[in-house]
Amino acid sequence: MPTPFPGMDPWLEQPGVWDEAHDRLIVALADSLGPELHPRYRVAVERRVYVTTVPSQYAGRPDASVVQTRSPALPAGPDRAAGAVGEPVIVEIPYEEVVERYLEIRRPVTGEVVTAIEILSPKNKRPGDGRAEYERKRLAVVRSRTNLVEIDCLRAWQPMEFVWPGNGHAADYRILVSRSNQRPNAELYPFNVRDSIPRFRLPLLPDDREPIVDLKPMLDGIYDRAGFDLVIDYQSPPVPPLAEEDAAWAAETLRKRSLG
């Protein structure tokens, strides 16, 4: 069963759904590209790991949790008797180990990374450690000879940095294709919630045939295999909410789907 929408399903963006959709899309993209690129290239699922502090609204826990109200008893001594050391309250500083997955297109023999493919997550986009870490990685790729594909299917938070006199920053979603031999120029595919998802060519080494990437069938496939229709409540507004006109369009789209 495909998603109810012709392009990106805005209900997939909400917390508790996008994390799974993101990981499944990474694997679906790797499985789709692997046979097309074999044996010239190999598609590797990579990960980066870092530790970050977690704001309470994302962690689901207080900013500082009291885990012990009294310190263990200390033996009597001169400092103790003089009251030089106070009684601490033991607290916990919330943090999490973040594991982010992305794809690398590599040359099998040399291991050279030809293209990096990033599908953005909330941790990449919202202000804080995660965004800073991703921006460092993004800059390192842009400074290298590696191509970059950046897929942003999240309406929330500010888009990643690029300079364009048009309205790419105002679009709901965007796909950026940065070819190493064309920098600082890059190809931008902006699209909105009512649009189909643009297809694009995957950058490789010069003179190699570039496969066309079509994300919509992949999203439909993971929507079906994951059973997202069983967990998404289309009677409630998506998170983040849609603009008024888009919300009316989405409601009509869902109504026609239910009648069909």
NUMINU-802224 format. One record per residue (C-alpha): residue number from 1; residue in one letter; x, y, z. Coordinates in pm, whole numbers, plus 50000, padded with zeros to 5 digits. Layout:
N
+-------+--------+-------+-------+-------+
! margu ! padren !    xx !    yy !    zz !
+-------+--------+-------+-------+-------+
!   NUM !      A !     X !     Y !     Z !
...
+-------+--------+-------+-------+-------+
//
This chain:
260
+-------+--------+-------+-------+-------+
! margu ! padren !    xx !    yy !    zz !
+-------+--------+-------+-------+-------+
!     1 !      M ! 50000 ! 50000 ! 50000 !
!     2 !      P ! 50150 ! 50338 ! 49900 !
!     3 !      T ! 50126 ! 50647 ! 50117 !
!     4 !      P ! 49807 ! 50852 ! 50064 !
!     5 !      F ! 49999 ! 51144 ! 49911 !
!     6 !      P ! 50155 ! 51199 ! 49568 !
!     7 !      G ! 50486 ! 51311 ! 49718 !
!     8 !      M ! 50613 ! 51326 ! 50075 !
!     9 !      D ! 50367 ! 51215 ! 50343 !
!    10 !      P ! 50385 ! 51492 ! 50609 !
!    11 !      W ! 50267 ! 51249 ! 50878 !
!    12 !      L ! 50590 ! 51051 ! 50832 !
!    13 !      E ! 50784 ! 51347 ! 50975 !
!    14 !      Q ! 50641 ! 51324 ! 51325 !
!    15 !      P ! 50838 ! 51196 ! 51626 !
!    16 !      G ! 50825 ! 50822 ! 51669 !
!    17 !      V ! 50773 ! 50763 ! 51297 !
!    18 !      W ! 51049 ! 50945 ! 51111 !
!    19 !      D ! 51332 ! 50771 ! 51299 !
!    20 !      E ! 51216 ! 50436 ! 51167 !
!    21 !      A ! 51126 ! 50573 ! 50824 !
!    22 !      H ! 51471 ! 50735 ! 50801 !
!    23 !      D ! 51658 ! 50413 ! 50878 !
!    24 !      R ! 51439 ! 50209 ! 50643 !
!    25 !      L ! 51488 ! 50464 ! 50364 !
!    26 !      I ! 51866 ! 50445 ! 50406 !
!    27 !      V ! 51854 ! 50067 ! 50357 !
!    28 !      A ! 51601 ! 50088 ! 50072 !
!    29 !      L ! 51821 ! 50338 ! 49889 !
!    30 !      A ! 52128 ! 50117 ! 49936 !
!    31 !      D ! 51939 ! 49809 ! 49814 !
!    32 !      S ! 51809 ! 49998 ! 49510 !
!    33 !      L ! 52144 ! 50145 ! 49407 !
!    34 !      G ! 52362 ! 49843 ! 49482 !
!    35 !      P ! 52270 ! 49627 ! 49179 !
!    36 !      E ! 52282 ! 49929 ! 48944 !
!    37 !      L ! 52631 ! 50030 ! 49051 !
!    38 !      H ! 52782 ! 49680 ! 49082 !
!    39 !      P ! 53065 ! 49595 ! 49012 !
!    40 !      R ! 53203 ! 49943 ! 48946 !
!    41 !      Y ! 53097 ! 50072 ! 49287 !
!    42 !      R ! 52987 ! 49944 ! 49623 !
!    43 !      V ! 52714 ! 50107 ! 49836 !
!    44 !      A ! 52813 ! 50105 ! 50203 !
!    45 !      V ! 52584 ! 50188 ! 50497 !
!    46 !      E ! 52804 ! 50392 ! 50730 !
!    47 !      R ! 52747 ! 50549 ! 51069 !
!    48 !      R ! 52891 ! 50824 ! 51285 !
!    49 !      V ! 52862 ! 50822 ! 51662 !
!    50 !      Y ! 52883 ! 51117 ! 51900 !
!    51 !      V ! 52761 ! 51208 ! 52248 !
!    52 !      T ! 52538 ! 51510 ! 52298 !
!    53 !      T ! 52347 ! 51670 ! 52582 !
!    54 !      V ! 51973 ! 51634 ! 52541 !
!    55 !      P ! 51718 ! 51911 ! 52602 !
!    56 !      S ! 51436 ! 51779 ! 52818 !
!    57 !      Q ! 51170 ! 51832 ! 52553 !
!    58 !      Y ! 51352 ! 51580 ! 52330 !
!    59 !      A ! 51484 ! 51346 ! 52596 !
!    60 !      G ! 51155 ! 51284 ! 52774 !
!    61 !      R ! 51330 ! 51330 ! 53106 !
!    62 !      P ! 51419 ! 51625 ! 53331 !
!    63 !      D ! 51725 ! 51841 ! 53261 !
!    64 !      A ! 51884 ! 51714 ! 53583 !
!    65 !      S ! 51752 ! 51403 ! 53752 !
!    66 !      V ! 51807 ! 51357 ! 54126 !
!    67 !      V ! 51911 ! 50996 ! 54175 !
!    68 !      Q ! 52032 ! 51010 ! 54535 !
!    69 !      T ! 51931 ! 51267 ! 54790 !
!    70 !      R ! 52212 ! 51203 ! 55037 !
!    71 !      S ! 52577 ! 51123 ! 54988 !
!    72 !      P ! 52723 ! 50807 ! 55140 !
!    73 !      A ! 52839 ! 50837 ! 55499 !
!    74 !      L ! 53197 ! 50961 ! 55529 !
!    75 !      P ! 53437 ! 50867 ! 55807 !
!    76 !      A ! 53492 ! 51131 ! 56073 !
!    77 !      G ! 53805 ! 51341 ! 56031 !
!    78 !      P ! 53940 ! 51690 ! 56079 !
!    79 !      D ! 53785 ! 51831 ! 55759 !
!    80 !      R ! 53457 ! 51655 ! 55828 !
!    81 !      A ! 53439 ! 51784 ! 56178 !
!    82 !      A ! 53521 ! 52135 ! 56071 !
!    83 !      G ! 53244 ! 52131 ! 55811 !
!    84 !      A ! 53485 ! 52208 ! 55523 !
!    85 !      V ! 53296 ! 51981 ! 55278 !
!    86 !      G ! 52923 ! 52015 ! 55223 !
!    87 !      E ! 52668 ! 51741 ! 55164 !
!    88 !      P ! 52626 ! 51704 ! 54785 !
!    89 !      V ! 52309 ! 51596 ! 54611 !
!    90 !      I ! 52389 ! 51339 ! 54341 !
!    91 !      V ! 52225 ! 51429 ! 54010 !
!    92 !      E ! 52235 ! 51296 ! 53655 !
!    93 !      I ! 52309 ! 51512 ! 53351 !
!    94 !      P ! 52101 ! 51380 ! 53061 !
!    95 !      Y ! 52293 ! 51293 ! 52746 !
!    96 !      E ! 52261 ! 51042 ! 52469 !
!    97 !      E ! 52489 ! 50856 ! 52234 !
!    98 !      V ! 52374 ! 50947 ! 51885 !
!    99 !      V ! 52419 ! 50702 ! 51598 !
!   100 !      E ! 52354 ! 50852 ! 51254 !
!   101 !      R ! 52350 ! 50641 ! 50940 !
!   102 !      Y ! 52437 ! 50756 ! 50592 !
!   103 !      L ! 52550 ! 50604 ! 50262 !
!   104 !      E ! 52885 ! 50608 ! 50085 !
!   105 !      I ! 52941 ! 50510 ! 49722 !
!   106 !      R ! 53291 ! 50363 ! 49710 !
!   107 !      R ! 53537 ! 50221 ! 49463 !
!   108 !      P ! 53574 ! 49856 ! 49573 !
!   109 !      V ! 53949 ! 49816 ! 49524 !
!   110 !      T ! 54079 ! 50147 ! 49655 !
!   111 !      G ! 53799 ! 50223 ! 49903 !
!   112 !      E ! 53779 ! 50577 ! 49761 !
!   113 !      V ! 53455 ! 50750 ! 49866 !
!   114 !      V ! 53305 ! 50889 ! 49545 !
!   115 !      T ! 52966 ! 51008 ! 49678 !
!   116 !      A ! 52819 ! 51060 ! 50024 !
!   117 !      I ! 52439 ! 51044 ! 50062 !
!   118 !      E ! 52279 ! 51204 ! 50366 !
!   119 !      I ! 51911 ! 51181 ! 50462 !
!   120 !      L ! 51859 ! 51450 ! 50724 !
!   121 !      S ! 51716 ! 51370 ! 51067 !
!   122 !      P ! 51581 ! 51604 ! 51338 !
!   123 !      K ! 51918 ! 51582 ! 51514 !
!   124 !      N ! 52087 ! 51718 ! 51200 !
!   125 !      K ! 51850 ! 52013 ! 51163 !
!   126 !      R ! 51750 ! 52142 ! 51505 !
!   127 !      P ! 51995 ! 52384 ! 51672 !
!   128 !      G ! 52252 ! 52227 ! 51901 !
!   129 !      D ! 52531 ! 51971 ! 51906 !
!   130 !      G ! 52377 ! 51749 ! 51639 !
!   131 !      R ! 52347 ! 52025 ! 51382 !
!   132 !      A ! 52697 ! 52151 ! 51456 !
!   133 !      E ! 52838 ! 51800 ! 51417 !
!   134 !      Y ! 52658 ! 51750 ! 51087 !
!   135 !      E ! 52767 ! 52091 ! 50954 !
!   136 !      R ! 53130 ! 51998 ! 51027 !
!   137 !      K ! 53089 ! 51674 ! 50835 !
!   138 !      R ! 52912 ! 51852 ! 50550 !
!   139 !      L ! 53190 ! 52111 ! 50522 !
!   140 !      A ! 53456 ! 51838 ! 50520 !
!   141 !      V ! 53280 ! 51664 ! 50230 !
!   142 !      V ! 53238 ! 51989 ! 50036 !
!   143 !      R ! 53609 ! 52061 ! 50077 !
!   144 !      S ! 53699 ! 51716 ! 49943 !
!   145 !      R ! 53668 ! 51550 ! 49603 !
!   146 !      T ! 53359 ! 51359 ! 49722 !
!   147 !      N ! 53018 ! 51430 ! 49572 !
!   148 !      L ! 52739 ! 51507 ! 49818 !
!   149 !      V ! 52368 ! 51426 ! 49800 !
!   150 !      E ! 52163 ! 51578 ! 50082 !
!   151 !      I ! 51796 ! 51479 ! 50113 !
!   152 !      D ! 51584 ! 51697 ! 50341 !
!   153 !      C ! 51231 ! 51560 ! 50388 !
!   154 !      L ! 51165 ! 51753 ! 50709 !
!   155 !      R ! 50970 ! 52081 ! 50719 !
!   156 !      A ! 51082 ! 52170 ! 51070 !
!   157 !      W ! 51386 ! 52388 ! 51150 !
!   158 !      Q ! 51607 ! 52593 ! 50920 !
!   159 !      P ! 51736 ! 52437 ! 50598 !
!   160 !      M ! 52106 ! 52367 ! 50561 !
!   161 !      E ! 52313 ! 52650 ! 50422 !
!   162 !      F ! 52314 ! 52727 ! 50049 !
!   163 !      V ! 52300 ! 53051 ! 49851 !
!   164 !      W ! 52028 ! 53091 ! 49588 !
!   165 !      P ! 51833 ! 53400 ! 49483 !
!   166 !      G ! 51513 ! 53199 ! 49443 !
!   167 !      N ! 51279 ! 53056 ! 49707 !
!   168 !      G ! 51459 ! 52730 ! 49783 !
!   169 !      H ! 51472 ! 52814 ! 50152 !
!   170 !      A ! 51095 ! 52867 ! 50150 !
!   171 !      A ! 51020 ! 52523 ! 50006 !
!   172 !      D ! 50886 ! 52250 ! 50234 !
!   173 !      Y ! 51152 ! 52000 ! 50124 !
!   174 !      R ! 51469 ! 51998 ! 49918 !
!   175 !      I ! 51728 ! 51769 ! 49760 !
!   176 !      L ! 52078 ! 51908 ! 49711 !
!   177 !      V ! 52326 ! 51747 ! 49469 !
!   178 !      S ! 52679 ! 51887 ! 49503 !
!   179 !      R ! 52921 ! 51756 ! 49241 !
!   180 !      S ! 53285 ! 51792 ! 49334 !
!   181 !      N ! 53382 ! 51919 ! 48988 !
!   182 !      Q ! 53113 ! 52191 ! 48986 !
!   183 !      R ! 53163 ! 52351 ! 49326 !
!   184 !      P ! 53075 ! 52601 ! 49457 !
!   185 !      N ! 52770 ! 52548 ! 49236 !
!   186 !      A ! 52525 ! 52270 ! 49323 !
!   187 !      E ! 52194 ! 52138 ! 49192 !
!   188 !      L ! 51891 ! 52212 ! 49410 !
!   189 !      Y ! 51553 ! 52036 ! 49380 !
!   190 !      P ! 51303 ! 52222 ! 49601 !
!   191 !      F ! 50952 ! 52080 ! 49637 !
!   192 !      N ! 50643 ! 52128 ! 49851 !
!   193 !      V ! 50401 ! 51898 ! 50027 !
!   194 !      R ! 50161 ! 51894 ! 49730 !
!   195 !      D ! 50436 ! 51818 ! 49477 !
!   196 !      S ! 50575 ! 51489 ! 49359 !
!   197 !      I ! 50926 ! 51412 ! 49482 !
!   198 !      P ! 51178 ! 51512 ! 49213 !
!   199 !      R ! 51389 ! 51239 ! 49058 !
!   200 !      F ! 51758 ! 51317 ! 49027 !
!   201 !      R ! 52078 ! 51171 ! 48887 !
!   202 !      L ! 52327 ! 51026 ! 49133 !
!   203 !      P ! 52669 ! 51190 ! 49083 !
!   204 !      L ! 52960 ! 50952 ! 49029 !
!   205 !      L ! 53303 ! 50980 ! 48870 !
!   206 !      P ! 53318 ! 51172 ! 48541 !
!   207 !      D ! 53213 ! 50971 ! 48232 !
!   208 !      D ! 53033 ! 50705 ! 48440 !
!   209 !      R ! 52664 ! 50645 ! 48376 !
!   210 !      E ! 52462 ! 50808 ! 48651 !
!   211 !      P ! 52153 ! 50619 ! 48770 !
!   212 !      I ! 51829 ! 50806 ! 48831 !
!   213 !      V ! 51716 ! 50805 ! 49195 !
!   214 !      D ! 51339 ! 50790 ! 49249 !
!   215 !      L ! 51255 ! 50821 ! 49619 !
!   216 !      K ! 50876 ! 50796 ! 49594 !
!   217 !      P ! 50857 ! 50418 ! 49522 !
!   218 !      M ! 51104 ! 50361 ! 49806 !
!   219 !      L ! 50891 ! 50559 ! 50051 !
!   220 !      D ! 50579 ! 50372 ! 49936 !
!   221 !      G ! 50760 ! 50042 ! 49986 !
!   222 !      I ! 50876 ! 50116 ! 50339 !
!   223 !      Y ! 50533 ! 50261 ! 50426 !
!   224 !      D ! 50380 ! 49928 ! 50327 !
!   225 !      R ! 50643 ! 49700 ! 50481 !
!   226 !      A ! 50653 ! 49894 ! 50808 !
!   227 !      G ! 50274 ! 49907 ! 50837 !
!   228 !      F ! 50281 ! 50281 ! 50899 !
!   229 !      D ! 49912 ! 50300 ! 50806 !
!   230 !      L ! 49846 ! 50110 ! 51131 !
!   231 !      V ! 50031 ! 50355 ! 51357 !
!   232 !      I ! 49972 ! 50695 ! 51193 !
!   233 !      D ! 49662 ! 50880 ! 51308 !
!   234 !      Y ! 49550 ! 51082 ! 51008 !
!   235 !      Q ! 49266 ! 51230 ! 51212 !
!   236 !      S ! 49520 ! 51434 ! 51410 !
!   237 !      P ! 49728 ! 51716 ! 51257 !
!   238 !      P ! 50081 ! 51621 ! 51150 !
!   239 !      V ! 50383 ! 51744 ! 51344 !
!   240 !      P ! 50484 ! 52008 ! 51250 !
!   241 !      P ! 50139 ! 52134 ! 51141 !
!   242 !      L ! 50063 ! 52223 ! 50781 !
!   243 !      A ! 49975 ! 52568 ! 50653 !
!   244 !      E ! 49600 ! 52625 ! 50632 !
!   245 !      E ! 49567 ! 52571 ! 50257 !
!   246 !      D ! 49794 ! 52266 ! 50265 !
!   247 !      A ! 49595 ! 52123 ! 50557 !
!   248 !      A ! 49272 ! 52159 ! 50356 !
!   249 !      W ! 49438 ! 51990 ! 50057 !
!   250 !      A ! 49567 ! 51706 ! 50275 !
!   251 !      A ! 49222 ! 51651 ! 50429 !
!   252 !      E ! 49066 ! 51631 ! 50083 !
!   253 !      T ! 49337 ! 51391 ! 49966 !
!   254 !      L ! 49274 ! 51164 ! 50265 !
!   255 !      R ! 48896 ! 51184 ! 50209 !
!   256 !      K ! 48932 ! 51072 ! 49848 !
!   257 !      R ! 49166 ! 50792 ! 49957 !
!   258 !      S ! 48910 ! 50663 ! 50207 !
!   259 !      L ! 48635 ! 50671 ! 49942 !
!   260 !      G ! 48852 ! 50488 ! 49695 !
+-------+--------+-------+-------+-------+
//
